[in-house]
Amino acid sequence: TLWPDPRGLWYDEGTSHKGERLRTAWRMLVRLFCDRWNVIGADLLNEPWGATWGEGKPMTDWDTAAAQLGNEILHECPRWLIFVEGIGTGSKEGGTFCDLCFWGENLLGLSHTH
């Protein structure tokens, strides 16, 4: 399975190429569904609750990983909309803390994204 990772991230802890399994799965889905008239988009990953957003942490920054993955998908299927869910509670240090947010709801980091 690709998810759920017990840490709430988009890759398995023991994987040497971070996110490669997810990218492989999306390549397969794009090949299967890009030309379908009734598929308009893709939600990249359900509830990346263990991720950070815009904190400069390449191992956990979901905004960077989602942008790369979304761009790869759009390269193969430019007509799709790409949906990116937010993170979990975030961090006080990164300015993204939200104790009232449910998993995938926290988009406070958008203001920190370049």
N, C-alpha and C positions, 0 to 999 in steps of 0.2 A: 504494500500500500504506500501511497505517497504522503498521506496525511491521515491521522494526526501525528505529528512529531511530538514527543512528550515535552519538548521545550517550546512548542508553539511557533516554530520557525518553518521555513520553506525547504529545508534540506535536512538530511539525516546527519547525526553527529559524526559518524564514522566515514562519511563520504569525502573523498579527496577533492572532487570538483563540485563546489557548492552550488546546488540547484540544478545539477545536470539531469537528474531524474525528472524533475518538474519540467525542464525545457524539453526533454525527450517526449514526455507525455503531451505537452502542448503542440509539438511538431506533428504528432500523430493526429491529434484532434483537429488541427488546422487542415491537414490533408483530407480528413474525413468530412469535415463540415463547412469549409470555407465557401464552397459553391452552392450550399443549400440556401434557398431563398428565405427560409423561416428561422435562420440563425443570424442574429444581428450583433452579437458580442460575446465577450468572455469575461468572467470574474476570475482573476488570476489565481487567487488562493482564498479559501474560506477562513476567515478569522485568524490572521497571524498574530495571536495574542502575546507571544513571547518576543516579538520584534521591537526594535527602536525605530525612530523616524528622524532623519536629519541630524544625527548626533555624531557623524563621522566615524561610525563603528562598522566597518565593512562586513563583519560576521553577523551583524544583527540589523543593520539599517534596511528596512523593508522598502523605503522609498527608492533607494538606488537599485535594489534588486528588481523591484516591480517595473521601474522605468526600462531597465535593460530587457527584461522578459517581454514587456509590452511592445517595445520597439521591434524585437525579433518576430513577434506574432504579426504585427502590422506590416512588416516587410513581406511576409508570405500572404497575408490576407488584409489588404488595406481598407476594405469596406467595413470591417468589424469595429465596434466600439469596445474599448478596453476598460473594464471596471476594476478599481483597486480599493480594497477594503482597508480601513485604518487598523491600528494596532490595539493592544490591550490597554492597560492602565497608564503606560508610558513611564517617564521618569521625571523627578523634580529637577535634577541637574540639567536635563535636556529641554526643560520648559514644556514638556508634553504630558505632565501628570494629570490624570482625570480619574478620580476614584469612583465617579458615577457612570463611567462609560462601560458598556458591555464589550465583549471581545469583538474586534473588527470595527467598532464604532468610533474609536478615537482618531480624529483627523487634526488634532491640535498642531501637529508638526508641519502641516502645510504652510504655515506662516514662516517656518524656518527653512523651507526647501528653496534651493536656488534655481 
